[in-house]
Amino acid sequence: MQTPNYVKTLLEPATRKTASRKVWSIDLEGVWLPFFTATNVQGDTAISREALGAPLRLAKQKDGTVKFSATGRPVIRVVAELSDQIRIVRENFTASLVNYAGTVAKQNPDGYKSEVEACQKAGQPIVAQTNLDIEMAIAKANEQFRMAEAIEKAASDAVEKVEETIPGKAMAGAVA
């Protein structure tokens, strides 16, 4: 089986970097809006012009007031009509990726199996180091916790001893 061109294209690095609103990690203005405009032109979708012309909307509470985030900024959402269509594309894209992997595994089971085994073998040292790092971090955190407890206990004991040496304090504690 020869790799389809659309898969090869997906694997090539992008030349343009833009900073704008992302929807599921894909640029809204540079990708989603032109794509859905084209699908409308072709008759594949019927997304309203209002949704494509003003894709970002203020989020509102049930009572109609503007919704604010914990930082005090107004919450901006992608209009539901567009967001729903993007979700469908994402689900279909995911299904295509899974289908492609399944097709390759079915048509070349030995190659696929050996690649999986080679990847797992190459990843073993990284996984082992990660596990060791986690164990060490947990041990260090536990040791710091034990030391903090010991310091707290020692401080509490020291305060009790000092209070015992204060005249009248010991009597007050005995009376109480």
C-alpha positions in Angstrom: 0.0 0.0 0.0 1.3 3.4 -0.9 0.7 6.2 1.7 -2.1 8.6 0.5 -1.1 12.2 -0.3 -3.4 13.6 2.3 -1.5 11.6 5.0 1.8 12.8 3.6 0.6 16.4 3.7 -0.5 16.0 7.3 3.0 15.0 8.3 4.8 18.0 6.6 5.7 20.9 8.9 3.6 24.1 8.5 5.4 27.1 7.3 3.1 29.8 8.8 2.7 30.4 12.5 -0.1 32.7 13.6 -1.4 33.7 17.0 -5.2 33.8 17.0 -8.2 32.0 18.6 -7.8 28.2 18.5 -10.7 25.8 18.4 -9.4 22.3 19.4 -5.9 23.5 18.8 -6.6 24.6 15.2 -6.6 28.3 14.2 -10.2 29.7 13.8 -9.5 32.5 11.4 -6.8 30.8 9.3 -8.2 27.3 9.0 -11.8 26.8 10.3 -13.4 29.9 8.8 -11.9 29.5 5.3 -12.7 25.8 5.4 -16.3 26.2 6.3 -16.7 29.1 3.8 -15.5 26.7 1.1 -17.8 23.9 2.3 -20.7 26.4 2.2 -19.8 27.5 -1.4 -19.6 23.8 -2.4 -22.9 23.1 -0.8 -21.4 20.6 1.7 -22.5 22.6 4.7 -25.1 25.3 5.3 -23.5 27.2 8.2 -25.2 30.6 8.6 -23.4 33.7 7.3 -23.9 35.2 10.8 -21.9 32.3 12.4 -19.1 32.6 9.9 -19.1 36.4 9.9 -19.1 36.7 13.7 -17.9 33.4 15.1 -17.0 34.7 18.6 -19.8 35.6 21.0 -20.0 36.7 24.5 -21.0 33.9 26.8 -24.1 34.7 28.8 -25.6 33.5 32.1 -29.1 32.0 32.1 -30.5 35.4 33.1 -28.9 37.0 30.0 -26.1 38.8 31.7 -22.5 38.5 30.5 -20.5 35.7 32.0 -17.1 36.5 33.5 -14.2 34.2 34.2 -12.5 33.9 37.6 -9.9 36.5 36.4 -12.7 39.1 35.7 -12.6 38.9 32.0 -15.7 38.4 29.9 -16.0 34.8 28.6 -15.8 34.6 24.8 -17.2 31.4 23.1 -17.3 30.1 19.5 -20.9 30.2 18.3 -22.6 26.8 18.8 -23.4 26.2 15.1 -19.8 26.5 14.2 -18.5 24.7 17.3 -20.8 21.8 16.5 -19.6 21.5 13.0 -15.9 21.6 14.1 -16.6 18.8 16.6 -18.0 16.7 13.7 -14.9 17.3 11.6 -12.7 16.5 14.6 -14.5 13.2 15.2 -14.4 12.3 11.5 -10.7 13.2 11.4 -10.0 11.0 14.4 -11.9 8.1 12.8 -9.9 8.6 9.6 -6.6 8.4 11.5 -7.7 5.2 13.3 -8.9 3.7 10.0 -5.6 4.5 8.3 -3.6 2.8 11.1 -5.9 -0.2 11.0 -5.6 -0.5 7.2 -1.8 -0.3 7.4 -1.8 -2.9 10.3 -4.0 -5.2 8.2 -2.1 -4.9 4.9 1.4 -5.1 6.5 0.9 -6.9 9.9 4.6 -7.9 10.2 5.9 -4.4 9.5 3.4 -2.8 11.8 4.1 -5.3 14.6 7.9 -4.9 14.3 7.5 -1.1 14.4 5.3 -1.3 17.5 7.9 -3.6 19.2 10.8 -1.3 18.1 9.0 1.8 19.5 8.2 0.1 22.8 11.8 -1.1 23.1 13.1 2.4 22.4 10.8 3.9 24.9 11.6 1.5 27.8 14.6 3.5 29.1 12.6 6.6 29.1 9.7 5.0 30.9 12.1 3.4 33.4 13.8 6.8 34.0 10.4 8.5 34.4 9.4 5.9 37.0 12.6 6.4 38.9 12.2 10.2 38.8 8.7 9.8 40.2 9.8 7.4 42.9 12.6 9.8 43.9 10.3 12.8 43.9 7.8 11.0 46.1 10.5 9.8 48.5 11.8 13.4 48.7 8.4 14.8 49.4 7.8 12.2 52.1 11.1 13.0 53.7 10.3 16.7 53.6 6.9 16.0 55.2 8.5 13.9 57.9 11.1 16.6 58.6 8.3 19.3 58.8 6.4 17.1 61.2 9.5 16.6 63.4 10.3 20.3 63.4 6.7 21.1 64.3 6.8 18.5 67.1 10.1 19.8 68.4 8.8 23.4 68.3 5.7 22.4 70.2 7.7 20.5 72.8 10.0 23.5 73.2 7.0 25.8 73.7 5.6 23.5 76.4 9.0 23.4 78.2 9.3 27.2 78.1 5.7 27.5 79.4 6.5 25.2 82.2 9.4 27.4 83.4 7.2 30.6 83.5 6.0 31.2 87.0 2.3 31.1 87.3 1.8 29.4 83.9 2.4 25.9 85.3 0.0 26.6 88.1 -2.7 27.9 85.7 -2.3 24.8 83.6 -2.6 22.6 86.7 -5.7 24.5 87.9 -7.4 24.3 84.5 
